[in-house]
Structures are given as structure tokens and as C-alpha cells.
Amino acid sequence: MKAMTNRITANQAATATERDPRWAAVLARDAAADGRFWYSVRTTGVYCRPSCASRRARPENVRFHDSPQDAERAGFRPCRRCRPDRPDTHARHAQLVAAACRTIEDAEQTPDLATLSAQAGLSPFHFHRVFKAATGLTPRAYAAAQRAKRVRRALAHGDSVTAAVYDAGYASSAQFYAQAGEVLGMRPRDYRDGGANTAIRFAVGECSLGAILVAASERGLCAILIDDDPDALVRELQDLFPKAELIGGDAGFERLVAQVVGFVEAPGIGLDLPLDVRGTAFQQRVWQALREIPAGQTLSYAQVAERIGAPKATRAVAGACASNKLAVAIPCHRVVRSDGALSGYRWGVERKRALLEREAQA
């Protein structure tokens, strides 16, 4: 009778462990879960990281812990193979990358790869790989993004274009002007003047999700915004370009709005219109990956990070999704949490659910 009771208890413990999503990470030896939790094994008396390569334990013998201290208070000792009581490699790399980012941000001239890797104590090849895995960008691309950010900030404060270019660390004005269209989306002087001399046509319509504002520059659609309040949409567009010439849509533009509304109602038809996409190099990589997700399918933030070659940049991917100003055209609604749950959405979780249900039915 006692043996049967013990078997029932063991089976219940195994079932509880197998239902815990952390058990899947242990089975997969998922290094991404390191630092989020630890697990102990009753029969060996040790605790490990999720990525530990030791022999897999039986689920009924496993317990999960929030910290190494929690496991040790429960009477377990650290595994000698994965050393769970020491800082993990990912944490050390994150610290090195954070220090390199500060060096790049504070430097007047972009440090070269040899300087950055020497500061981190890694070979140039290894440092380059670690930096890209953590940030989603190479050190050179990160430095370019920082220069672009400094230029935008300086121009927004009314600095002269020449002063802004050289203060941001560009080696020459020619180097900057070659990239100005991608960095600013318009001429530098117009950006400095809050969008002056820039014509943006717009119109507000209605769709099943509420009021929808469609705006376009000469380069293509620059905003698709959704809200319950049409006036709030117009104010948001005005905040983006306070000195731009905002032009109400004519009959031709109304047809374009109708085309966008049709796409919102039936995403399967596609939207064959040029987009004026303005963002950092990392954001543009994320947005391009989102546009490659077929209607009716979803990816997790972690999967998008994997697709762009930055598996550790899950939070940055979520930030890029939140910065998207082209609803549905850049389908950030197709990105969900790893457990499939719907997370935050710029235009509301209920709209996200409605879009996904509509695409699934189509």
C-alpha cells in the first residue's frame, strides 16, 4: 500500500513538472533560459542551469528555483559542470557589450573594432559575433545609428546642418548626405525646421477597427494610425511634423485611403504601395522581418529576433514593434508572446485579436 502511494505521489510530481513551461526549457537545454530560473534534482542533491549538459533527470525528481540562493536554502549544492552559482556567459557578454555601447556613444570618433575588442578582452572576431548577438547590429552599424540619433537631436534643436553633421562624428558632410534620405526621410534642413517644406497628404476614414488616418509623403505611405477619436489621429500626425505642410486628401488620395481600408478588412489581398519607412537600422530589420510573416501566421518576439540574427534582442524587437507607425502594412500584430498570448499592441490588444482572427478565417 505504501509503495502504491509513493508511486501515485511520484506520478503526480512528474505530471506537475511536465506541465510547467520551464521543464520544456530544461529538456531543450535552452541557454536563453539561463538566469531566469534554476532547477534542482532530488536524487543527486545538486542544482543546475537550464542549459546544463548533464544527464536529464526524471521529472518527478525536479524542483524549480528563482535563484541559486533559493536552491541552496533548500539544501542543494551547485553542479560542478554548469557552475550555476557563478555569473553565466550571457551575463558577462551583456556587461561587455553594454560597456562597448557606452564607449561608442561617448566617443567623438567611432572606435575601431580592434579598440573595442581589446577593451572587452576578446578577439575581434569573437567580440564582433557577441556584439551582434546582443544588439542585433554590428559595432559599425551601431555606431552609425548613434551618429544618426545625434544628428536628429541636434537638428531638432535648430543647430546648423554642418555643425550637426560634424558634432555627430561624421568624417565629412558628403558621408552624411549620402545617407540623409534613410536617416531623416527628407532634406536635413527641412528636418531641422520640423518638416518645413515637406508636404504630407492625409485623410481620415473609417474601418471596422475604428477611425483610421492614412498619410503619405512623396516617398510613400508614412503613417497608418488607428484610434477611436479621429481628432486624436490628426493631432498625432501634427506632433510628428509640426511644421510640415499637411494637405487634406483629394479624390485621388481618398482612393488610396480606400485601398488601405480594404487591406485592413482583407489582409490577404496585399498592399502594393510604396512605404516611407523611417527608423534605425535595427528597427528597419525588424520591420522587414514582420512584412515577411504571411497573413494568418504568427511568430514570437524571440523567433523574430532569431530571424534577424539577434537571438538575444527579444526586448529590442518588442520595442521596434511598439515604434511602428504603419499599422497592418508593417504587421506587428502578427508577433505574440512565446506562450502564444497576445501582448501589448500600439493600437490596443482587442484590435490585435480582431486582426489575427480575421486573418485566420481568411
BELMOBEL-V60571 format. One record per residue. N is the residue number from 1. SS is DSSP state (H for helix, E for strand, L for the rest). PHI is phi in whole degrees, -180 to 180 (999 if undefined). Layout:
n=N ss=SS phi=PHI
n=N ss=SS phi=PHI
//
This chain:
n=1 ss=L phi=999
n=2 ss=H phi=-63
n=3 ss=H phi=-64
n=4 ss=H phi=-66
n=5 ss=H phi=-62
n=6 ss=H phi=-64
n=7 ss=H phi=-65
n=8 ss=H phi=-63
n=9 ss=H phi=-63
n=10 ss=H phi=-64
n=11 ss=H phi=-65
n=12 ss=H phi=-65
n=13 ss=H phi=-64
n=14 ss=H phi=-63
n=15 ss=H phi=-62
n=16 ss=H phi=-63
n=17 ss=H phi=-67
n=18 ss=H phi=-65
n=19 ss=H phi=-81
n=20 ss=L phi=-75
n=21 ss=H phi=-59
n=22 ss=H phi=-68
n=23 ss=H phi=-65
n=24 ss=H phi=-62
n=25 ss=H phi=-66
n=26 ss=H phi=-67
n=27 ss=H phi=-62
n=28 ss=L phi=-85
n=29 ss=L phi=49
n=30 ss=L phi=-77
n=31 ss=H phi=-65
n=32 ss=H phi=-66
n=33 ss=H phi=-87
n=34 ss=E phi=-60
n=35 ss=L phi=93
n=36 ss=L phi=-90
n=37 ss=E phi=-160
n=38 ss=E phi=-131
n=39 ss=E phi=-133
n=40 ss=E phi=-116
n=41 ss=E phi=-123
n=42 ss=L phi=-61
n=43 ss=L phi=-75
n=44 ss=L phi=-104
n=45 ss=L phi=78
n=46 ss=E phi=-117
n=47 ss=E phi=-124
n=48 ss=E phi=-138
n=49 ss=E phi=-81
n=50 ss=L phi=-59
n=51 ss=L phi=-87
n=52 ss=L phi=-56
n=53 ss=L phi=-89
n=54 ss=L phi=-68
n=55 ss=L phi=-58
n=56 ss=L phi=-67
n=57 ss=L phi=-86
n=58 ss=L phi=-75
n=59 ss=H phi=-59
n=60 ss=H phi=-69
n=61 ss=H phi=-99
n=62 ss=E phi=-102
n=63 ss=E phi=-128
n=64 ss=E phi=-106
n=65 ss=E phi=-135
n=66 ss=L phi=-85
n=67 ss=L phi=-159
n=68 ss=H phi=-60
n=69 ss=H phi=-63
n=70 ss=H phi=-63
n=71 ss=H phi=-66
n=72 ss=H phi=-71
n=73 ss=H phi=-64
n=74 ss=L phi=-82
n=75 ss=L phi=98
n=76 ss=L phi=-100
n=77 ss=E phi=-109
n=78 ss=E phi=-69
n=79 ss=L phi=-65
n=80 ss=L phi=-80
n=81 ss=L phi=-87
n=82 ss=L phi=-99
n=83 ss=L phi=49
n=84 ss=L phi=-70
n=85 ss=L phi=-88
n=86 ss=L phi=-107
n=87 ss=L phi=-57
n=88 ss=L phi=-79
n=89 ss=H phi=-59
n=90 ss=H phi=-64
n=91 ss=H phi=-66
n=92 ss=H phi=-64
n=93 ss=H phi=-64
n=94 ss=H phi=-62
n=95 ss=H phi=-66
n=96 ss=H phi=-65
n=97 ss=H phi=-67
n=98 ss=H phi=-61
n=99 ss=H phi=-65
n=100 ss=H phi=-65
n=101 ss=H phi=-62
n=102 ss=H phi=-64
n=103 ss=H phi=-62
n=104 ss=H phi=-63
n=105 ss=H phi=-67
n=106 ss=H phi=-89
n=107 ss=L phi=-79
n=108 ss=L phi=-71
n=109 ss=L phi=-118
n=110 ss=L phi=-60
n=111 ss=L phi=-66
n=112 ss=L phi=-81
n=113 ss=H phi=-61
n=114 ss=H phi=-62
n=115 ss=H phi=-66
n=116 ss=H phi=-66
n=117 ss=H phi=-69
n=118 ss=H phi=-65
n=119 ss=H phi=-61
n=120 ss=H phi=-82
n=121 ss=L phi=76
n=122 ss=L phi=-123
n=123 ss=L phi=-69
n=124 ss=H phi=-55
n=125 ss=H phi=-64
n=126 ss=H phi=-66
n=127 ss=H phi=-62
n=128 ss=H phi=-59
n=129 ss=H phi=-68
n=130 ss=H phi=-65
n=131 ss=H phi=-63
n=132 ss=H phi=-67
n=133 ss=H phi=-64
n=134 ss=H phi=-83
n=135 ss=H phi=-108
n=136 ss=L phi=84
n=137 ss=L phi=-131
n=138 ss=L phi=-74
n=139 ss=H phi=-56
n=140 ss=H phi=-65
n=141 ss=H phi=-67
n=142 ss=H phi=-64
n=143 ss=H phi=-63
n=144 ss=H phi=-63
n=145 ss=H phi=-65
n=146 ss=H phi=-67
n=147 ss=H phi=-62
n=148 ss=H phi=-62
n=149 ss=H phi=-64
n=150 ss=H phi=-65
n=151 ss=H phi=-63
n=152 ss=H phi=-60
n=153 ss=H phi=-65
n=154 ss=H phi=-65
n=155 ss=H phi=-67
n=156 ss=H phi=-65
n=157 ss=L phi=-88
n=158 ss=L phi=89
n=159 ss=L phi=-64
n=160 ss=L phi=-66
n=161 ss=H phi=-61
n=162 ss=H phi=-62
n=163 ss=H phi=-62
n=164 ss=H phi=-63
n=165 ss=H phi=-64
n=166 ss=H phi=-75
n=167 ss=H phi=-67
n=168 ss=L phi=-77
n=169 ss=L phi=104
n=170 ss=L phi=-71
n=171 ss=L phi=-70
n=172 ss=L phi=-156
n=173 ss=H phi=-67
n=174 ss=H phi=-63
n=175 ss=H phi=-62
n=176 ss=H phi=-69
n=177 ss=H phi=-64
n=178 ss=L phi=-67
n=179 ss=L phi=-112
n=180 ss=H phi=-59
n=181 ss=H phi=-61
n=182 ss=H phi=-75
n=183 ss=H phi=-72
n=184 ss=H phi=-113
n=185 ss=L phi=82
n=186 ss=L phi=-167
n=187 ss=L phi=-65
n=188 ss=H phi=-54
n=189 ss=H phi=-65
n=190 ss=H phi=-68
n=191 ss=H phi=-63
n=192 ss=H phi=-59
n=193 ss=L phi=-88
n=194 ss=L phi=71
n=195 ss=L phi=93
n=196 ss=L phi=-60
n=197 ss=L phi=70
n=198 ss=L phi=-108
n=199 ss=E phi=-95
n=200 ss=E phi=-124
n=201 ss=E phi=-89
n=202 ss=E phi=-151
n=203 ss=E phi=-157
n=204 ss=E phi=-112
n=205 ss=E phi=-129
n=206 ss=E phi=-126
n=207 ss=E phi=-140
n=208 ss=L phi=-67
n=209 ss=L phi=-94
n=210 ss=E phi=126
n=211 ss=E phi=-74
n=212 ss=E phi=-135
n=213 ss=E phi=-109
n=214 ss=E phi=-119
n=215 ss=E phi=-131
n=216 ss=E phi=-144
n=217 ss=E phi=-96
n=218 ss=L phi=-68
n=219 ss=L phi=-90
n=220 ss=E phi=146
n=221 ss=E phi=-62
n=222 ss=E phi=-112
n=223 ss=E phi=-159
n=224 ss=E phi=-132
n=225 ss=E phi=-117
n=226 ss=E phi=-129
n=227 ss=E phi=-163
n=228 ss=L phi=-83
n=229 ss=L phi=-108
n=230 ss=H phi=-59
n=231 ss=H phi=-65
n=232 ss=H phi=-64
n=233 ss=H phi=-65
n=234 ss=H phi=-66
n=235 ss=H phi=-62
n=236 ss=H phi=-64
n=237 ss=H phi=-65
n=238 ss=H phi=-64
n=239 ss=H phi=-67
n=240 ss=H phi=-67
n=241 ss=L phi=-136
n=242 ss=L phi=-63
n=243 ss=L phi=-113
n=244 ss=L phi=-72
n=245 ss=E phi=-87
n=246 ss=E phi=-89
n=247 ss=E phi=-115
n=248 ss=E phi=-62
n=249 ss=L phi=-67
n=250 ss=L phi=-90
n=251 ss=H phi=-61
n=252 ss=H phi=-64
n=253 ss=H phi=-71
n=254 ss=H phi=-60
n=255 ss=H phi=-65
n=256 ss=H phi=-65
n=257 ss=H phi=-61
n=258 ss=H phi=-62
n=259 ss=H phi=-66
n=260 ss=H phi=-66
n=261 ss=H phi=-61
n=262 ss=H phi=-60
n=263 ss=H phi=-67
n=264 ss=H phi=-62
n=265 ss=H phi=-75
n=266 ss=L phi=-139
n=267 ss=H phi=-59
n=268 ss=H phi=-65
n=269 ss=H phi=-76
n=270 ss=L phi=81
n=271 ss=L phi=-134
n=272 ss=L phi=-93
n=273 ss=L phi=-132
n=274 ss=L phi=-69
n=275 ss=E phi=-114
n=276 ss=L phi=-98
n=277 ss=L phi=-96
n=278 ss=L phi=-120
n=279 ss=L phi=-177
n=280 ss=L phi=-70
n=281 ss=H phi=-59
n=282 ss=H phi=-66
n=283 ss=H phi=-59
n=284 ss=H phi=-66
n=285 ss=H phi=-65
n=286 ss=H phi=-64
n=287 ss=H phi=-63
n=288 ss=H phi=-66
n=289 ss=H phi=-63
n=290 ss=H phi=-66
n=291 ss=H phi=-68
n=292 ss=L phi=-90
n=293 ss=L phi=-80
n=294 ss=L phi=-65
n=295 ss=L phi=-58
n=296 ss=L phi=92
n=297 ss=L phi=-120
n=298 ss=L phi=-133
n=299 ss=E phi=-131
n=300 ss=E phi=-85
n=301 ss=H phi=-58
n=302 ss=H phi=-65
n=303 ss=H phi=-67
n=304 ss=H phi=-64
n=305 ss=H phi=-60
n=306 ss=H phi=-64
n=307 ss=H phi=-64
n=308 ss=L phi=-93
n=309 ss=L phi=79
n=310 ss=L phi=-133
n=311 ss=L phi=-61
n=312 ss=L phi=-95
n=313 ss=L phi=-100
n=314 ss=H phi=-60
n=315 ss=H phi=-67
n=316 ss=H phi=-66
n=317 ss=H phi=-64
n=318 ss=H phi=-62
n=319 ss=H phi=-65
n=320 ss=H phi=-65
n=321 ss=H phi=-62
n=322 ss=H phi=-68
n=323 ss=L phi=-87
n=324 ss=L phi=-66
n=325 ss=L phi=-111
n=326 ss=E phi=-118
n=327 ss=L phi=-56
n=328 ss=L phi=70
n=329 ss=L phi=-62
n=330 ss=L phi=-107
n=331 ss=L phi=-79
n=332 ss=H phi=-68
n=333 ss=H phi=-69
n=334 ss=H phi=-87
n=335 ss=E phi=-110
n=336 ss=E phi=-128
n=337 ss=L phi=-71
n=338 ss=L phi=-61
n=339 ss=L phi=-88
n=340 ss=L phi=89
n=341 ss=L phi=-73
n=342 ss=L phi=-84
n=343 ss=L phi=-99
n=344 ss=L phi=-56
n=345 ss=L phi=-142
n=346 ss=L phi=-51
n=347 ss=L phi=-107
n=348 ss=L phi=100
n=349 ss=H phi=-63
n=350 ss=H phi=-64
n=351 ss=H phi=-68
n=352 ss=H phi=-61
n=353 ss=H phi=-62
n=354 ss=H phi=-63
n=355 ss=H phi=-64
n=356 ss=H phi=-68
n=357 ss=H phi=-65
n=358 ss=H phi=-64
n=359 ss=H phi=-69
n=360 ss=H phi=-65
n=361 ss=H phi=-68
n=362 ss=L phi=-70
//
